[in-house]
């Protein structure tokens, strides 16, 4: 493979991998948003739960 072909392959794989990571991030945020505040409260550390419980 020439240097240009290797560079093209690296850019293509990086773009596909970056898109996959971005898609994973957006999906996980959407899932947490749709779960509602009760589920988000369960994910919080126990000492942080009481701060907003008033």
Phi and psi restraints in degrees (value plus and minus 20) as a CYANA .aco file:
   2 UNK   PHI    -101.2   -61.2
   2 UNK   PSI     149.3   189.3
   3 UNK   PHI     -83.1   -43.1
   3 UNK   PSI     -59.1   -19.1
   4 UNK   PHI     -83.6   -43.6
   4 UNK   PSI     -59.7   -19.7
   5 UNK   PHI     -87.2   -47.2
   5 UNK   PSI     -60.1   -20.1
   6 UNK   PHI     -84.9   -44.9
   6 UNK   PSI     -59.9   -19.9
   7 UNK   PHI     -84.7   -44.7
   7 UNK   PSI     -63.1   -23.1
   8 UNK   PHI     -82.2   -42.2
   8 UNK   PSI     -63.2   -23.2
   9 UNK   PHI     -83.4   -43.4
   9 UNK   PSI     -62.2   -22.2
  10 UNK   PHI     -84.3   -44.3
  10 UNK   PSI     -62.0   -22.0
  11 UNK   PHI     -86.2   -46.2
  11 UNK   PSI     -60.9   -20.9
  12 UNK   PHI     -84.9   -44.9
  12 UNK   PSI     -66.4   -26.4
  13 UNK   PHI     -86.6   -46.6
  13 UNK   PSI     -57.6   -17.6
  14 UNK   PHI     -84.4   -44.4
  14 UNK   PSI     -59.5   -19.5
  15 UNK   PHI     -86.3   -46.3
  15 UNK   PSI     -65.1   -25.1
  16 UNK   PHI     -84.8   -44.8
  16 UNK   PSI     -63.6   -23.6
  17 UNK   PHI     -85.0   -45.0
  17 UNK   PSI     -60.7   -20.7
  18 UNK   PHI     -84.0   -44.0
  18 UNK   PSI     -60.5   -20.5
  19 UNK   PHI     -84.7   -44.7
  19 UNK   PSI     -58.9   -18.9
  20 UNK   PHI     -84.0   -44.0
  20 UNK   PSI     -62.4   -22.4
  21 UNK   PHI     -85.0   -45.0
  21 UNK   PSI     -61.6   -21.6
  22 UNK   PHI     -82.9   -42.9
  22 UNK   PSI     -62.7   -22.7
  23 UNK   PHI     -83.1   -43.1
  23 UNK   PSI     -61.0   -21.0
  24 UNK   PHI     -81.6   -41.6
  24 UNK   PSI     -63.8   -23.8
  25 UNK   PHI     -83.2   -43.2
  25 UNK   PSI     -67.5   -27.5
  26 UNK   PHI     -85.2   -45.2
  26 UNK   PSI     -60.3   -20.3
  27 UNK   PHI     -84.8   -44.8
  27 UNK   PSI     -62.6   -22.6
  28 UNK   PHI     -86.7   -46.7
  28 UNK   PSI     -57.4   -17.4
  29 UNK   PHI     -85.6   -45.6
  29 UNK   PSI     -61.5   -21.5
  30 UNK   PHI     -84.1   -44.1
  30 UNK   PSI     -60.7   -20.7
  31 UNK   PHI     -83.2   -43.2
  31 UNK   PSI     -61.3   -21.3
  32 UNK   PHI     -87.1   -47.1
  32 UNK   PSI     -56.7   -16.7
  33 UNK   PHI     -85.5   -45.5
  33 UNK   PSI     -62.1   -22.1
  34 UNK   PHI     -93.5   -53.5
  34 UNK   PSI     -38.7     1.3
  35 UNK   PHI     -91.1   -51.1
  35 UNK   PSI     -47.2    -7.2
  36 UNK   PHI      75.9   115.9
  36 UNK   PSI     148.8   188.8
  37 UNK   PHI     -87.0   -47.0
  37 UNK   PSI     -48.2    -8.2
  38 UNK   PHI     -84.8   -44.8
  38 UNK   PSI     -63.5   -23.5
  39 UNK   PHI     -88.8   -48.8
  39 UNK   PSI     -56.8   -16.8
  40 UNK   PHI     -86.5   -46.5
  40 UNK   PSI     -54.5   -14.5
  41 UNK   PHI     -86.5   -46.5
  41 UNK   PSI     -54.7   -14.7
  42 UNK   PHI     -88.1   -48.1
  42 UNK   PSI     -47.8    -7.8
  43 UNK   PHI     -97.5   -57.5
  43 UNK   PSI     -40.6    -0.6
  44 UNK   PHI     -92.1   -52.1
  44 UNK   PSI     132.5   172.5
  45 UNK   PHI     -82.0   -42.0
  45 UNK   PSI     131.5   171.5
  46 UNK   PHI     -82.2   -42.2
  46 UNK   PSI     -51.8   -11.8
  47 UNK   PHI     -96.2   -56.2
  47 UNK   PSI     -36.1     3.9
  48 UNK   PHI    -108.8   -68.8
  48 UNK   PSI     -37.1     2.9
  49 UNK   PHI     -84.9   -44.9
  49 UNK   PSI     -60.0   -20.0
  50 UNK   PHI     -94.3   -54.3
  50 UNK   PSI     -36.1     3.9
  51 UNK   PHI     -85.2   -45.2
  51 UNK   PSI     -56.5   -16.5
  52 UNK   PHI    -125.3   -85.3
  52 UNK   PSI      -7.3    32.7
  53 UNK   PHI    -104.2   -64.2
  53 UNK   PSI     -24.4    15.6
